[in-house]
């Protein structure tokens, strides 16, 4: 084996010298670090204060919104009560108007029936009589008997000439000969819409 010898070609003057920090530099470094910590702490405190202000403002807005919601609910409850009262009042008015209209229609029908009966009583066709009379708003049904079939067209012609039955279109719905009693039974109808009883 061969022995190697290590030779250092670099002189001690060329080797960089390590300089240690002096006490003063260490103290300045620590002071700078403390100042930095104080600045960070102050900034955090300021941000915390600003956040507290925002939280307080948000809570105040929430409180105002809660009050507004309560006022709306109160006004809606009052509005619902008024609406129910209005609905009940309108229903009462409708019932009263309906009863009045019904009474007026009944009175009008009675007047129409009275006039129709008077006009029918004035009929002078001998050998023809009525056994049933039905009068309604725009319709008229007559049932009766006649001693002869020729009397029925004469009766219809006389009714059509009367002002009370003007505009009615009488139709013979049913005619039957009655051999036992003689003559015939009939039913006349003036359909709804063919005239108005006056």
Short mmCIF file of the C-alpha atoms (twelve columns), coordinates in Angstrom:
data_MODEL
# 
_entry.id   MODEL 
# 
loop_
_atom_site.group_PDB 
_atom_site.id 
_atom_site.type_symbol 
_atom_site.label_atom_id 
_atom_site.label_alt_id 
_atom_site.label_comp_id 
_atom_site.label_asym_id 
_atom_site.label_seq_id 
_atom_site.Cartn_x 
_atom_site.Cartn_y 
_atom_site.Cartn_z 
_atom_site.pdbx_PDB_model_num 
ATOM 1   C CA . UNK A 1   0.000    0.000  0.000   1 
ATOM 2   C CA . UNK A 2   1.060    3.368  -0.618  1 
ATOM 3   C CA . UNK A 3   0.909    6.155  1.826   1 
ATOM 4   C CA . UNK A 4   -0.804   9.253  0.720   1 
ATOM 5   C CA . UNK A 5   -0.124   12.508 2.200   1 
ATOM 6   C CA . UNK A 6   -2.671   15.209 2.135   1 
ATOM 7   C CA . UNK A 7   -1.444   18.575 1.235   1 
ATOM 8   C CA . UNK A 8   -3.480   21.679 1.974   1 
ATOM 9   C CA . UNK A 9   -2.852   24.173 -0.748  1 
ATOM 10  C CA . UNK A 10  -5.081   26.792 0.688   1 
ATOM 11  C CA . UNK A 11  -3.579   29.186 3.052   1 
ATOM 12  C CA . UNK A 12  -5.326   30.217 6.249   1 
ATOM 13  C CA . UNK A 13  -5.713   33.765 5.002   1 
ATOM 14  C CA . UNK A 14  -7.873   32.637 2.127   1 
ATOM 15  C CA . UNK A 15  -10.325  30.695 4.295   1 
ATOM 16  C CA . UNK A 16  -13.381  32.900 4.989   1 
ATOM 17  C CA . UNK A 17  -13.605  33.988 8.577   1 
ATOM 18  C CA . UNK A 18  -16.863  33.422 10.403  1 
ATOM 19  C CA . UNK A 19  -18.024  36.463 12.167  1 
ATOM 20  C CA . UNK A 20  -20.213  35.945 15.171  1 
ATOM 21  C CA . UNK A 21  -22.992  38.404 15.897  1 
ATOM 22  C CA . UNK A 22  -22.184  40.887 18.502  1 
ATOM 23  C CA . UNK A 23  -24.410  41.387 21.541  1 
ATOM 24  C CA . UNK A 24  -25.632  44.631 20.134  1 
ATOM 25  C CA . UNK A 25  -26.733  43.008 16.868  1 
ATOM 26  C CA . UNK A 26  -28.521  40.213 18.774  1 
ATOM 27  C CA . UNK A 27  -30.292  42.827 20.931  1 
ATOM 28  C CA . UNK A 28  -31.379  44.816 17.856  1 
ATOM 29  C CA . UNK A 29  -32.633  41.586 16.220  1 
ATOM 30  C CA . UNK A 30  -34.654  40.714 19.300  1 
ATOM 31  C CA . UNK A 31  -36.083  44.216 19.518  1 
ATOM 32  C CA . UNK A 32  -37.089  44.063 15.837  1 
ATOM 33  C CA . UNK A 33  -38.764  40.687 16.426  1 
ATOM 34  C CA . UNK A 34  -40.663  42.018 19.462  1 
ATOM 35  C CA . UNK A 35  -41.770  45.102 17.478  1 
ATOM 36  C CA . UNK A 36  -42.950  42.812 14.659  1 
ATOM 37  C CA . UNK A 37  -44.916  40.693 17.151  1 
ATOM 38  C CA . UNK A 38  -46.454  43.851 18.640  1 
ATOM 39  C CA . UNK A 39  -47.473  45.069 15.168  1 
ATOM 40  C CA . UNK A 40  -49.032  41.695 14.321  1 
ATOM 41  C CA . UNK A 41  -50.829  41.657 17.681  1 
ATOM 42  C CA . UNK A 42  -52.109  45.227 17.151  1 
ATOM 43  C CA . UNK A 43  -53.337  44.383 13.649  1 
ATOM 44  C CA . UNK A 44  -55.144  41.283 14.977  1 
ATOM 45  C CA . UNK A 45  -56.676  43.381 17.748  1 
ATOM 46  C CA . UNK A 46  -57.838  45.973 15.234  1 
ATOM 47  C CA . UNK A 47  -59.303  43.256 12.976  1 
ATOM 48  C CA . UNK A 48  -60.994  41.627 15.986  1 
ATOM 49  C CA . UNK A 49  -62.504  44.982 16.937  1 
ATOM 50  C CA . UNK A 50  -63.725  45.537 13.366  1 
ATOM 51  C CA . UNK A 51  -65.235  42.034 13.328  1 
ATOM 52  C CA . UNK A 52  -66.962  42.731 16.665  1 
ATOM 53  C CA . UNK A 53  -68.409  45.914 15.166  1 
ATOM 54  C CA . UNK A 54  -69.632  43.977 12.114  1 
ATOM 55  C CA . UNK A 55  -71.167  41.287 14.349  1 
ATOM 56  C CA . UNK A 56  -72.944  43.938 16.430  1 
ATOM 57  C CA . UNK A 57  -74.215  45.663 13.266  1 
ATOM 58  C CA . UNK A 58  -75.394  42.330 11.812  1 
ATOM 59  C CA . UNK A 59  -77.184  41.456 15.056  1 
ATOM 60  C CA . UNK A 60  -78.882  44.849 15.001  1 
ATOM 61  C CA . UNK A 61  -80.028  44.251 11.391  1 
ATOM 62  C CA . UNK A 62  -81.322  40.797 12.374  1 
ATOM 63  C CA . UNK A 63  -83.228  42.362 15.262  1 
ATOM 64  C CA . UNK A 64  -84.753  44.968 12.910  1 
ATOM 65  C CA . UNK A 65  -85.723  42.227 10.448  1 
ATOM 66  C CA . UNK A 66  -87.328  40.204 13.282  1 
ATOM 67  C CA . UNK A 67  -89.346  43.274 14.285  1 
ATOM 68  C CA . UNK A 68  -90.410  43.836 10.677  1 
ATOM 69  C CA . UNK A 69  -91.459  40.169 10.374  1 
ATOM 70  C CA . UNK A 70  -93.475  40.460 13.607  1 
ATOM 71  C CA . UNK A 71  -95.186  43.602 12.296  1 
ATOM 72  C CA . UNK A 72  -95.999  41.859 9.004   1 
ATOM 73  C CA . UNK A 73  -97.379  38.825 10.828  1 
ATOM 74  C CA . UNK A 74  -99.488  41.080 13.042  1 
ATOM 75  C CA . UNK A 75  -100.814 43.039 10.073  1 
ATOM 76  C CA . UNK A 76  -101.482 39.796 8.156   1 
ATOM 77  C CA . UNK A 77  -103.363 38.353 11.124  1 
ATOM 78  C CA . UNK A 78  -105.429 41.536 11.325  1 
ATOM 79  C CA . UNK A 79  -105.918 41.483 7.555   1 
ATOM 80  C CA . UNK A 80  -107.064 37.850 7.668   1 
ATOM 81  C CA . UNK A 81  -109.568 38.687 10.404  1 
ATOM 82  C CA . UNK A 82  -110.870 41.651 8.366   1 
ATOM 83  C CA . UNK A 83  -110.984 39.479 5.245   1 
ATOM 84  C CA . UNK A 84  -112.977 36.784 7.063   1 
ATOM 85  C CA . UNK A 85  -115.377 39.439 8.376   1 
ATOM 86  C CA . UNK A 86  -115.737 40.879 4.850   1 
ATOM 87  C CA . UNK A 87  -116.376 37.404 3.413   1 
ATOM 88  C CA . UNK A 88  -119.035 36.688 6.043   1 
ATOM 89  C CA . UNK A 89  -120.620 40.076 5.380   1 
ATOM 90  C CA . UNK A 90  -120.650 39.464 1.606   1 
ATOM 91  C CA . UNK A 91  -122.132 35.992 2.085   1 
ATOM 92  C CA . UNK A 92  -124.858 37.501 4.275   1 
ATOM 93  C CA . UNK A 93  -125.569 40.143 1.616   1 
ATOM 94  C CA . UNK A 94  -125.659 37.446 -1.085  1 
ATOM 95  C CA . UNK A 95  -128.137 35.376 0.957   1 
ATOM 96  C CA . UNK A 96  -130.317 38.445 1.525   1 
ATOM 97  C CA . UNK A 97  -130.205 39.375 -2.181  1 
ATOM 98  C CA . UNK A 98  -130.925 35.794 -3.159  1 
ATOM 99  C CA . UNK A 99  -133.941 35.692 -0.833  1 
ATOM 100 C CA . UNK A 100 -135.167 39.025 -2.245  1 
ATOM 101 C CA . UNK A 101 -134.685 37.860 -5.835  1 
ATOM 102 C CA . UNK A 102 -136.529 34.637 -5.063  1 
ATOM 103 C CA . UNK A 103 -139.380 36.586 -3.490  1 
ATOM 104 C CA . UNK A 104 -139.543 38.901 -6.531  1 
ATOM 105 C CA . UNK A 105 -139.542 35.959 -8.938  1 
ATOM 106 C CA . UNK A 106 -142.271 34.252 -6.918  1 
ATOM 107 C CA . UNK A 107 -144.321 37.450 -6.899  1 
ATOM 108 C CA . UNK A 108 -143.793 37.877 -10.649 1 
ATOM 109 C CA . UNK A 109 -144.782 34.265 -11.273 1 
ATOM 110 C CA . UNK A 110 -147.889 34.733 -9.142  1 
ATOM 111 C CA . UNK A 111 -148.797 37.868 -11.076 1 
ATOM 112 C CA . UNK A 112 -148.197 35.997 -14.319 1 
ATOM 113 C CA . UNK A 113 -150.297 33.080 -13.077 1 
ATOM 114 C CA . UNK A 114 -153.112 35.401 -11.982 1 
ATOM 115 C CA . UNK A 115 -153.168 37.153 -15.341 1 
ATOM 116 C CA . UNK A 116 -152.995 33.856 -17.188 1 
ATOM 117 C CA . UNK A 117 -155.883 32.442 -15.138 1 
ATOM 118 C CA . UNK A 118 -157.998 35.532 -15.771 1 
ATOM 119 C CA . UNK A 119 -157.290 35.323 -19.488 1 
ATOM 120 C CA . UNK A 120 -158.090 31.593 -19.556 1 
ATOM 121 C CA . UNK A 121 -161.335 32.222 -17.637 1 
ATOM 122 C CA . UNK A 122 -162.405 34.710 -20.296 1 
ATOM 123 C CA . UNK A 123 -162.280 31.964 -22.923 1 
ATOM 124 C CA . UNK A 124 -165.736 31.365 -24.464 1 
ATOM 125 C CA . UNK A 125 -165.365 28.083 -26.344 1 
ATOM 126 C CA . UNK A 126 -168.476 26.066 -25.431 1 
ATOM 127 C CA . UNK A 127 -167.905 22.341 -24.956 1 
ATOM 128 C CA . UNK A 128 -164.216 22.685 -23.913 1 
ATOM 129 C CA . UNK A 129 -162.956 22.905 -20.323 1 
ATOM 130 C CA . UNK A 130 -159.583 22.757 -18.598 1 
ATOM 131 C CA . UNK A 131 -158.749 20.313 -15.825 1 
ATOM 132 C CA . UNK A 132 -155.113 21.310 -15.128 1 
ATOM 133 C CA . UNK A 133 -153.156 24.521 -15.690 1 
ATOM 134 C CA . UNK A 134 -149.369 24.892 -15.156 1 
ATOM 135 C CA . UNK A 135 -147.749 28.289 -15.662 1 
ATOM 136 C CA . UNK A 136 -144.048 28.939 -15.159 1 
ATOM 137 C CA . UNK A 137 -141.615 31.605 -16.304 1 
ATOM 138 C CA . UNK A 138 -141.690 30.941 -20.031 1 
ATOM 139 C CA . UNK A 139 -143.853 27.892 -20.296 1 
ATOM 140 C CA . UNK A 140 -147.505 26.940 -20.123 1 
ATOM 141 C CA . UNK A 141 -149.172 23.502 -19.959 1 
ATOM 142 C CA . UNK A 142 -152.937 23.006 -20.285 1 
ATOM 143 C CA . UNK A 143 -154.875 19.752 -19.864 1 
ATOM 144 C CA . UNK A 144 -158.556 19.382 -20.422 1 
ATOM 145 C CA . UNK A 145 -161.442 17.801 -22.251 1 
ATOM 146 C CA . UNK A 146 -163.486 18.758 -25.291 1 
ATOM 147 C CA . UNK A 147 -166.799 17.378 -26.576 1 
ATOM 148 C CA . UNK A 148 -165.521 17.573 -30.142 1 
ATOM 149 C CA . UNK A 149 -162.035 17.586 -31.719 1 
ATOM 150 C CA . UNK A 150 -162.831 20.676 -33.827 1 
ATOM 151 C CA . UNK A 151 -163.080 22.756 -30.650 1 
ATOM 152 C CA . UNK A 152 -159.358 22.412 -29.880 1 
ATOM 153 C CA . UNK A 153 -158.037 24.467 -32.872 1 
ATOM 154 C CA . UNK A 154 -160.708 27.085 -32.152 1 
ATOM 155 C CA . UNK A 155 -159.521 27.292 -28.503 1 
ATOM 156 C CA . UNK A 156 -155.862 27.583 -29.563 1 
ATOM 157 C CA . UNK A 157 -156.766 30.333 -32.041 1 
ATOM 158 C CA . UNK A 158 -158.689 32.264 -29.377 1 
ATOM 159 C CA . UNK A 159 -155.783 31.996 -26.877 1 
ATOM 160 C CA . UNK A 160 -153.252 33.141 -29.475 1 
ATOM 161 C CA . UNK A 161 -155.368 36.230 -30.164 1 
ATOM 162 C CA . UNK A 162 -155.240 37.306 -26.491 1 
ATOM 163 C CA . UNK A 163 -152.493 39.790 -25.462 1 
ATOM 164 C CA . UNK A 164 -151.589 37.681 -22.416 1 
ATOM 165 C CA . UNK A 165 -150.583 34.770 -24.646 1 
ATOM 166 C CA . UNK A 166 -149.186 36.678 -27.613 1 
ATOM 167 C CA . UNK A 167 -146.046 35.011 -28.885 1 
ATOM 168 C CA . UNK A 168 -146.889 31.566 -27.496 1 
ATOM 169 C CA . UNK A 169 -146.681 28.649 -29.839 1 
ATOM 170 C CA . UNK A 170 -149.234 26.105 -28.617 1 
ATOM 171 C CA . UNK A 171 -148.654 22.480 -29.535 1 
ATOM 172 C CA . UNK A 172 -150.977 19.569 -28.990 1 
ATOM 173 C CA . UNK A 173 -148.811 17.088 -27.163 1 
ATOM 174 C CA . UNK A 174 -151.409 14.471 -26.445 1 
ATOM 175 C CA . UNK A 175 -154.988 13.876 -27.693 1 
ATOM 176 C CA . UNK A 176 -157.041 10.786 -26.888 1 
ATOM 177 C CA . UNK A 177 -160.606 9.902  -27.830 1 
ATOM 178 C CA . UNK A 178 -162.730 8.909  -24.855 1 
ATOM 179 C CA . UNK A 179 -165.356 6.521  -26.253 1 
ATOM 180 C CA . UNK A 180 -167.002 5.838  -22.881 1 
ATOM 181 C CA . UNK A 181 -167.625 9.460  -21.956 1 
ATOM 182 C CA . UNK A 182 -167.522 10.874 -25.469 1 
ATOM 183 C CA . UNK A 183 -165.240 13.630 -26.726 1 
ATOM 184 C CA . UNK A 184 -161.512 13.701 -26.197 1 
ATOM 185 C CA . UNK A 185 -158.909 14.562 -23.581 1 
ATOM 186 C CA . UNK A 186 -156.005 16.758 -24.595 1 
ATOM 187 C CA . UNK A 187 -152.774 18.316 -23.413 1 
ATOM 188 C CA . UNK A 188 -151.476 21.580 -24.895 1 
ATOM 189 C CA . UNK A 189 -147.990 22.855 -24.279 1 
ATOM 190 C CA . UNK A 190 -146.413 26.205 -25.050 1 
ATOM 191 C CA . UNK A 191 -142.731 25.365 -24.601 1 
ATOM 192 C CA . UNK A 192 -140.290 27.437 -22.619 1 
ATOM 193 C CA . UNK A 193 -139.034 30.345 -24.687 1 
ATOM 194 C CA . UNK A 194 -142.030 30.454 -27.018 1 
ATOM 195 C CA . UNK A 195 -143.574 33.449 -25.230 1 
ATOM 196 C CA . UNK A 196 -143.842 35.365 -21.989 1 
ATOM 197 C CA . UNK A 197 -146.926 35.398 -19.776 1 
ATOM 198 C CA . UNK A 198 -147.769 39.064 -19.198 1 
# 
